[in-house]
Amino acid sequence: ATAYYMKEDLRRIWQQEDKESAAFLLADWVKRATTSGVGMLKRFANTLGAYRSGILAYYDFDRLSTGPLEGTNNKIKTLQKMAYGFRDLNFLKLKIKALHQTKYALVG
Protein backbone atom coordinates (compact mmCIF):
# COMPACT_ATOMS: atom_id res chain seq x y z
CA ALA A 1 0.00 0.00 0.00
CA THR A 2 2.92 2.34 0.69
CA ALA A 3 4.18 2.14 -2.89
CA TYR A 4 0.72 2.87 -4.30
CA TYR A 5 0.24 6.00 -2.19
CA MET A 6 3.78 7.16 -2.96
CA LYS A 7 3.06 6.74 -6.68
CA GLU A 8 -0.09 8.81 -6.39
CA ASP A 9 1.76 11.52 -4.46
CA LEU A 10 4.49 11.58 -7.11
CA ARG A 11 1.89 12.18 -9.82
CA ARG A 12 0.78 15.33 -8.00
CA ILE A 13 4.12 16.94 -8.87
CA TRP A 14 3.09 17.26 -12.52
CA GLN A 15 -0.19 18.93 -11.56
CA GLN A 16 1.39 21.87 -9.74
CA GLU A 17 0.92 25.37 -11.07
CA ASP A 18 4.52 26.52 -10.63
CA LYS A 19 8.05 25.27 -10.30
CA GLU A 20 8.44 26.24 -6.64
CA SER A 21 5.50 24.17 -5.41
CA ALA A 22 6.61 21.26 -7.59
CA ALA A 23 10.14 21.50 -6.14
CA PHE A 24 8.72 21.46 -2.62
CA LEU A 25 6.58 18.39 -3.34
CA LEU A 26 9.48 16.62 -5.06
CA ALA A 27 11.83 17.25 -2.14
CA ASP A 28 9.17 16.07 0.30
CA TRP A 29 8.49 12.96 -1.78
CA VAL A 30 12.20 12.08 -1.98
CA LYS A 31 12.55 12.51 1.78
CA ARG A 32 9.55 10.29 2.51
CA ALA A 33 10.70 7.65 0.00
CA THR A 34 14.18 7.42 1.49
CA THR A 35 12.72 6.90 4.97
CA SER A 36 9.94 4.53 3.85
CA GLY A 37 11.90 1.34 4.42
CA VAL A 38 11.12 0.13 0.88
CA GLY A 39 14.39 -0.55 -0.95
CA MET A 40 13.08 0.11 -4.46
CA LEU A 41 11.55 3.41 -3.39
CA LYS A 42 14.89 4.45 -1.86
CA ARG A 43 16.72 3.70 -5.11
CA PHE A 44 14.08 5.49 -7.15
CA ALA A 45 14.27 8.49 -4.82
CA ASN A 46 18.03 8.65 -5.37
CA THR A 47 17.44 8.63 -9.13
CA LEU A 48 14.86 11.40 -8.86
CA GLY A 49 17.24 13.42 -6.72
CA ALA A 50 19.94 13.07 -9.37
CA TYR A 51 17.57 14.25 -12.11
CA ARG A 52 15.86 16.94 -10.04
CA SER A 53 16.83 19.85 -12.28
CA GLY A 54 15.69 18.03 -15.41
CA ILE A 55 12.37 17.11 -13.82
CA LEU A 56 11.73 20.67 -12.73
CA ALA A 57 12.73 22.00 -16.18
CA TYR A 58 9.28 20.81 -17.21
CA TYR A 59 8.00 24.06 -15.70
CA ASP A 60 10.59 26.24 -17.46
CA PHE A 61 9.29 25.33 -20.91
CA ASP A 62 5.54 25.74 -20.44
CA ARG A 63 5.03 22.09 -19.48
CA LEU A 64 6.45 20.80 -22.73
CA SER A 65 6.67 17.02 -22.99
CA THR A 66 8.79 14.97 -25.37
CA GLY A 67 6.40 12.01 -25.05
CA PRO A 68 4.79 12.34 -28.49
CA LEU A 69 8.19 12.70 -30.15
CA GLU A 70 9.54 9.66 -28.33
CA GLY A 71 6.47 7.71 -29.45
CA THR A 72 7.14 8.65 -33.07
CA ASN A 73 10.79 7.63 -32.73
CA ASN A 74 9.69 4.29 -31.31
CA LYS A 75 7.33 3.75 -34.27
CA ILE A 76 10.17 4.52 -36.69
CA LYS A 77 12.43 2.01 -34.94
CA THR A 78 9.68 -0.60 -35.12
CA LEU A 79 9.23 0.10 -38.83
CA GLN A 80 12.96 -0.32 -39.36
CA LYS A 81 12.87 -3.69 -37.59
CA MET A 82 9.88 -4.79 -39.66
CA ALA A 83 11.66 -3.71 -42.86
CA TYR A 84 14.86 -5.61 -42.09
CA GLY A 85 16.01 -7.41 -45.22
CA PHE A 86 14.04 -5.29 -47.67
CA ARG A 87 16.09 -3.34 -50.16
CA ASP A 88 13.63 -0.59 -51.03
CA LEU A 89 14.76 2.34 -48.87
CA ASN A 90 12.36 4.72 -50.62
CA PHE A 91 9.37 2.63 -49.52
CA LEU A 92 10.62 2.75 -45.93
CA LYS A 93 10.90 6.53 -46.16
CA LEU A 94 7.32 6.74 -47.43
CA LYS A 95 6.09 4.57 -44.55
CA ILE A 96 7.89 6.82 -42.04
CA LYS A 97 6.33 9.93 -43.58
CA ALA A 98 2.88 8.30 -43.43
CA LEU A 99 3.16 7.47 -39.72
CA HIS A 100 1.53 10.70 -38.62
CA GLN A 101 -1.55 10.12 -40.79
CA THR A 102 -2.94 7.18 -38.83
CA LYS A 103 -3.51 6.73 -35.14
CA TYR A 104 -2.47 3.07 -35.03
CA ALA A 105 0.02 2.93 -37.88
CA LEU A 106 1.78 -0.26 -36.79
CA VAL A 107 -1.20 -2.35 -35.69
CA GLY A 108 -2.05 -5.44 -37.72
Secondary structure, DSSP 8 states (H G I E B T S, - for coil): -HHHHHHHHHHGGGG-SSHHHHHHHHHHHHHHHHTSS-HHHHHHHHHHHHTHHHHHGGGTTTT---HHHHHHHHHHHHHHHHTTT---HHHHHHHHHHGGG-TTTT--
